[in-house]
Amino acid sequence: MLILTSYERMRRYIGTPGSGALTSTMDQKQMIVNWIVSASKQIETFLGRWLKLDTYTEYFDTPTEKDSFFFVRGYPVTTLTSVYLDGDGIFDGGESEITDCIVGKNDDCVILPIQPDVRGFKTIRTIYTGGLANNGVRSTFAIDNVAGTWNVGSFVAGGTSEAAGVVKAVTASSMIIEVLYGVFEDGETLTEYTDENLTTSDATADIASVTYRALVETYPDIVRAAEIQVRHYWKHKDDFELSSTSKDATNQRSFSSQDKAPLTPEVMALLSPYRRLMI
């Protein structure tokens, strides 16, 4: 599962307007982090796909003679490692490899060169690498032309993109940035700032290349959907079981039209373009 956002981003997002981010407390962090994990899982379930860029092993059934392509959950597929066939569905070493398999034009399915002559369940095993991003909000960059001393926890801004984030790890040749907003550009100059308002600077470095780009940079709608859902949880943390506040100074509980939907309508609307409707 890909964790879609971070506590620091949520602390800023659900902070009091005009007063800045929430003041961090252990109880507050526990609630928000748990909600982030819950919302991330619910969103992956709603989308019907795995979002984390990773190596996956999936099994498929061949109940009919027309089974020659299979939709995978961890798409888009970047590398197809192997496809094996086992009539018993055991895969204990007696399976046979199917060669010359290809990935479909939308990078979301595996196509076999032949129709399997075996009918059964869990008869196909495919191993592949796929998914949207390595991390929800943290991008990894190779850097060069480093000047000054970079510090973990300081703020960083891109000179061309005007993107900003927080330094989470840094070496002489690489940097991990938790992106707060914007999309960092390959080749731009990064500047370290000691405060969130980006008013004072210290060190600089150039992005030599992008190692991993965060989901929030490539598919910001998905991350924003998770953050809206967590913000919804925060807003209703004390009245989650109520659809109205009170009547005659008495709380009244009634059922919402969304009781059967774990996500809010606004969140589902943002996610709909990325939803897998065919499994």
C-alpha positions as CSV (number, residue, x, y, z in Angstrom):
1,M,0.0,0.0,0.0
2,L,1.2,3.5,-0.8
3,I,0.8,6.1,2.0
4,L,-0.6,9.0,0.1
5,T,0.3,12.0,2.2
6,S,2.2,12.9,5.4
7,Y,1.5,14.3,8.9
8,E,3.4,17.5,8.1
9,R,1.3,18.2,5.0
10,M,-1.9,17.4,6.9
11,R,-0.9,19.6,9.9
12,R,-0.7,22.5,7.6
13,Y,-3.8,21.7,5.5
14,I,-6.2,21.4,8.5
15,G,-4.6,24.2,10.5
16,T,-6.8,27.1,11.6
17,P,-7.1,29.7,8.8
18,G,-5.0,32.7,9.5
19,S,-3.2,31.0,12.4
20,G,-1.0,28.6,10.5
21,A,-0.5,24.9,11.1
22,L,-1.8,23.0,14.0
23,T,0.4,22.8,17.0
24,S,1.8,19.2,17.1
25,T,0.8,17.0,20.0
26,M,1.1,13.2,20.4
27,D,-2.6,12.6,20.5
28,Q,-3.2,14.8,17.4
29,K,-0.4,13.0,15.5
30,Q,-1.8,9.6,16.4
31,M,-5.2,10.5,15.1
32,I,-4.0,12.1,11.9
33,V,-1.4,9.4,11.0
34,N,-4.0,6.7,11.6
35,W,-6.5,8.5,9.3
36,I,-3.8,8.9,6.6
37,V,-3.2,5.1,6.6
38,S,-7.0,4.4,6.6
39,A,-7.7,6.9,3.8
40,S,-4.8,5.5,1.7
41,K,-6.2,2.0,2.0
42,Q,-9.7,3.0,1.2
43,I,-8.6,5.0,-1.9
44,E,-6.6,2.0,-3.2
45,T,-9.6,-0.2,-2.7
46,F,-11.9,2.3,-4.4
47,L,-9.5,2.7,-7.3
48,G,-9.2,-1.1,-7.7
49,R,-5.4,-0.8,-8.2
50,W,-2.1,-0.7,-6.4
51,L,-0.4,2.7,-6.5
52,K,3.0,2.0,-5.1
53,L,5.8,1.5,-7.6
54,D,7.0,-2.0,-6.7
55,T,7.6,-5.6,-7.8
56,Y,4.4,-7.6,-7.7
57,T,3.4,-11.3,-8.0
58,E,-0.2,-11.9,-9.2
59,Y,-2.1,-15.0,-10.0
60,F,-4.9,-15.4,-12.5
61,D,-7.5,-18.0,-13.4
62,T,-8.1,-19.6,-16.8
63,P,-11.7,-21.0,-16.5
64,T,-12.5,-20.6,-20.3
65,E,-10.6,-21.1,-23.6
66,K,-10.6,-17.3,-24.3
67,D,-8.2,-16.4,-21.5
68,S,-5.2,-14.9,-23.2
69,F,-4.8,-11.5,-21.5
70,F,-5.0,-10.5,-17.9
71,F,-5.4,-7.1,-16.3
72,V,-3.0,-6.4,-13.4
73,R,-3.5,-4.2,-10.4
74,G,-0.1,-2.6,-10.2
75,Y,-0.2,-0.6,-13.4
76,P,1.3,1.0,-15.4
77,V,3.6,-1.9,-15.9
78,T,7.2,-0.8,-16.4
79,T,8.9,-4.3,-16.5
80,L,7.4,-7.7,-17.1
81,T,9.7,-10.2,-15.4
82,S,8.0,-13.6,-16.0
83,V,4.8,-15.4,-16.7
84,Y,4.3,-19.1,-15.7
85,L,1.6,-21.7,-16.1
86,D,0.7,-24.4,-13.6
87,G,-2.4,-26.5,-14.2
88,D,-2.6,-27.4,-10.5
89,G,-2.2,-23.8,-9.3
90,I,0.5,-24.9,-6.8
91,F,3.6,-23.4,-8.3
92,D,5.9,-25.7,-6.4
93,G,8.6,-26.0,-9.1
94,G,6.6,-28.0,-11.7
95,E,5.3,-24.9,-13.6
96,S,6.3,-24.0,-17.1
97,E,7.3,-20.6,-18.4
98,I,5.3,-18.8,-21.1
99,T,7.7,-16.8,-23.2
100,D,7.1,-13.9,-25.6
101,C,4.4,-12.4,-23.4
102,I,3.9,-8.6,-23.9
103,V,2.3,-5.7,-22.0
104,G,-0.8,-4.2,-23.4
105,K,-0.8,-0.8,-25.1
106,N,-2.2,0.9,-21.9
107,D,0.5,-0.8,-19.7
108,D,-2.3,-2.3,-17.6
109,C,-2.5,-5.9,-18.8
110,V,-0.3,-8.9,-19.8
111,I,-1.0,-10.5,-23.1
112,L,0.0,-14.2,-23.8
113,P,1.1,-15.3,-27.2
114,I,-1.2,-18.3,-27.0
115,Q,-4.4,-19.3,-25.3
116,P,-3.4,-21.6,-22.4
117,D,-4.5,-25.2,-22.8
118,V,-5.2,-25.5,-19.1
119,R,-8.5,-24.7,-17.5
120,G,-8.6,-24.0,-13.8
121,F,-8.0,-21.5,-11.0
122,K,-4.7,-19.8,-10.0
123,T,-3.1,-21.3,-13.1
124,I,-1.2,-18.2,-14.3
125,R,1.5,-16.4,-12.2
126,T,3.0,-13.2,-13.4
127,I,5.8,-11.2,-11.8
128,Y,6.2,-7.6,-12.9
129,T,7.2,-4.1,-11.8
130,G,4.5,-1.4,-11.9
131,G,2.7,1.3,-10.1
132,L,2.5,5.1,-10.1
133,A,5.1,6.3,-7.6
134,N,7.7,5.2,-5.0
135,N,6.3,7.6,-2.4
136,G,3.2,9.7,-1.9
137,V,4.9,13.0,-1.1
138,R,8.7,12.5,-1.0
139,S,10.8,13.0,-4.1
140,T,14.4,11.9,-4.4
141,F,16.8,13.9,-6.6
142,A,20.5,13.5,-7.5
143,I,22.2,16.8,-6.9
144,D,25.4,18.5,-7.8
145,N,27.1,22.0,-7.5
146,V,26.4,21.9,-3.8
147,A,27.3,25.1,-1.9
148,G,26.9,25.7,1.8
149,T,25.6,23.3,4.4
150,W,22.3,21.6,3.9
151,N,20.3,20.6,7.0
152,V,17.5,18.0,7.5
153,G,14.3,19.8,8.4
154,S,15.1,23.0,6.6
155,F,12.9,24.4,3.8
156,V,13.8,24.2,0.2
157,A,12.5,26.0,-2.9
158,G,13.1,25.6,-6.6
159,G,14.4,28.6,-8.4
160,T,12.6,27.9,-11.7
161,S,9.5,25.9,-10.6
162,E,8.9,27.9,-7.4
163,A,8.0,24.5,-5.8
164,A,8.8,24.1,-2.1
165,G,9.3,21.4,0.4
166,V,11.1,20.2,3.5
167,V,14.5,18.4,3.4
168,K,14.1,14.9,4.8
169,A,17.5,13.5,4.0
170,V,20.6,14.9,2.2
171,T,24.1,13.7,1.2
172,A,26.7,15.2,-1.1
173,S,25.0,13.7,-4.1
174,S,21.3,13.2,-3.3
175,M,18.4,14.8,-1.5
176,I,15.0,13.6,-0.4
177,I,12.4,16.4,-0.3
178,E,8.9,16.2,1.2
179,V,7.0,18.3,-1.4
180,L,4.7,20.9,0.1
181,Y,3.6,22.3,-3.3
182,G,4.6,22.6,-6.9
183,V,6.7,20.3,-9.2
184,F,10.5,20.5,-9.0
185,E,12.2,20.7,-12.3
186,D,15.2,18.7,-13.5
187,G,18.2,21.0,-13.7
188,E,16.9,23.8,-11.6
189,T,18.7,25.4,-8.6
190,L,17.5,24.5,-5.1
191,T,17.9,27.0,-2.3
192,E,17.7,26.2,1.4
193,Y,15.7,28.4,3.7
194,T,15.6,28.5,7.5
195,D,11.9,29.4,7.8
196,E,8.7,28.4,6.1
197,N,8.1,31.9,4.6
198,L,11.3,31.5,2.5
199,T,12.7,34.8,3.7
200,T,16.3,33.8,4.6
201,S,18.6,31.5,2.7
202,D,21.8,29.5,3.2
203,A,22.8,26.6,1.0
204,T,22.2,25.9,-2.7
205,A,22.4,22.9,-5.1
206,D,21.3,21.9,-8.6
207,I,19.0,19.0,-9.4
208,A,21.2,16.8,-11.6
209,S,18.4,14.2,-12.3
210,V,15.2,12.9,-10.8
211,T,15.6,9.5,-9.1
212,Y,12.0,9.1,-7.8
213,R,9.2,11.6,-8.3
214,A,6.5,11.7,-5.6
215,L,2.9,10.9,-6.4
216,V,1.9,14.5,-5.4
217,E,4.1,15.8,-8.3
218,T,2.8,13.4,-10.9
219,Y,-0.8,12.7,-9.8
220,P,-1.7,15.5,-7.4
221,D,-5.4,14.8,-7.6
222,I,-4.9,11.4,-5.8
223,V,-2.9,12.9,-3.0
224,R,-5.4,15.8,-2.6
225,A,-8.2,13.4,-2.4
226,A,-6.6,11.6,0.5
227,E,-6.0,14.9,2.2
228,I,-9.6,16.0,1.7
229,Q,-10.7,12.7,3.3
230,V,-8.4,13.1,6.3
231,R,-9.5,16.7,6.7
232,H,-13.1,15.5,6.7
233,Y,-12.2,13.0,9.5
234,W,-10.6,15.9,11.4
235,K,-13.5,18.2,11.0
236,H,-15.9,15.5,12.3
237,K,-13.7,13.9,14.9
238,D,-16.1,15.0,17.7
239,D,-19.4,14.6,15.8
240,F,-18.7,11.7,13.5
241,E,-22.0,9.9,14.4
242,L,-24.2,13.0,13.8
243,S,-25.6,14.5,10.6
244,S,-26.9,17.6,12.4
245,T,-25.7,19.4,15.4
246,S,-28.5,19.9,17.8
247,K,-32.2,20.6,18.3
248,D,-33.5,22.1,21.5
249,A,-29.9,21.7,23.0
250,T,-30.1,17.9,22.3
251,N,-27.8,16.1,19.9
252,Q,-29.7,14.1,17.3
253,R,-28.3,11.1,15.5
254,S,-29.5,10.2,12.0
255,F,-28.1,8.3,9.1
256,S,-26.4,10.0,6.2
257,S,-26.9,9.1,2.6
258,Q,-23.2,8.4,2.5
259,D,-23.3,5.6,5.2
260,K,-22.4,3.0,2.6
261,A,-19.6,5.0,1.0
262,P,-16.3,5.2,3.0
263,L,-15.2,8.2,1.0
264,T,-16.9,11.6,0.6
265,P,-18.5,12.5,-2.8
266,E,-15.8,15.1,-3.4
267,V,-13.1,12.6,-2.9
268,M,-14.7,10.0,-5.2
269,A,-15.1,12.7,-7.9
270,L,-11.4,13.5,-7.8
271,L,-10.5,9.8,-8.0
272,S,-12.9,8.7,-10.7
273,P,-10.5,9.3,-13.7
274,Y,-7.9,7.0,-12.1
275,R,-10.4,4.2,-11.2
276,R,-9.9,0.6,-12.5
277,L,-13.4,-0.5,-13.6
278,M,-12.3,-3.8,-15.1
279,I,-10.6,-6.4,-13.0
